[in-house]
């Protein structure tokens, strides 16, 4: 029987080596009001780097201006490089690696905020902007695919050690995977082979752009959490396709739809009142009136994605990152014993950026995060991201 790896031992990820197997997962920081790096954003990532993670993931770096969910998000262009270089330098100074999450929000983009049209596989309604979303043309798809390559090259120029391509949460590529959102009849719709075309083309484009200079991860949905959406049986097939293509070095497994069922990803409380208070009118009124029917609460348990992720693990040899309720040493060790190469932590590190160092010093350390999810609305209000005990 093979001995599971030590979570705190150095580990290879594509062409790079991390000091341990713990990754700070992408969590939109709400600290880029001009769509550029700020000192607050740098400090946001410096703290978990100093706190012991192997790599911190900067979220979210849109590949095009209309690919932001809202106008304050950073998007990858030459003007962003100097600030991103300061950010990666700060992370490196603390001994951690830096990853840039690259993607296009697609139907999740709030065009009322960005001032630019949101794009979906098929014409649909966006409850965030209260507007119809237009269907992406073939030219749009080609342009957005190429933009991922350009963004990846800028990430390398900015000093990132890795890029994470966003194929989750019904963002642009993920929406194409979803039978519910993708009703196209062309070569991008219908069969899974067609619906996976955007995902595969984007991953290949990023690989062609950066070669082996940085590690390439993909954040892949296992389950949209909505009837008729993308689900685990097809996620297994997409994981196999990406492995076959050789375009990515690892998959970080996720679930949920930011458009249709956002809390499915997080589990725990649904802070409807706090979401409403952080929103501008008329969205605030809509959340107050219908929030409980749109923002569902799901019971939290540690390692809540493990059951789904096991089935991906059994299907591919590609390195996998386990996300979802990793909060202590016991959970980390379980992930290693189950055959996952890395774990990703999010809310627990928002609550305690030094949690990894404290777990390493005392293996029985427990996270103080109570999964109230009140950290989420702060990205809309501009407040500091602090969980309430």
Buried (B, 14 or more C-beta within 10 A) or exposed (E): EEEBBEBBEEBEBBBBEBBBBBBBBBBBBBBBEEBBBBEEBBEBBBBBBBBBBBBBBBBBBBBBBBBBBBBBBBBBBEEBBEBBBBBBBBBBEBEBBBBBBBBBBBBBBBBBBBEBEBBBBBEBEBBBBEBEBBBBEEEBBEBBBBBBBBBBBBBBEBBBBBBBBBBBBBBBBBBBBBBBBBBBEEEBBBEBEBBBBBBBBBBBBBBEBBEEBBBBBBBBBBBBBBEEBBBBEBBBBBBBBBBEBEBBBBBBBBBBBBBBBBBBBBBBBBBBEBBBBBBEEEBBEBBBEEBEEBBEBBEBEBBBBBEBBBBBBEBBEBBBBBBBBBBBBBBBBBBBEBBBBBBBBBBBBBBBBBBBBBBBEEEEBBBEBBBBBBBBBBBBEEEEBEBEE
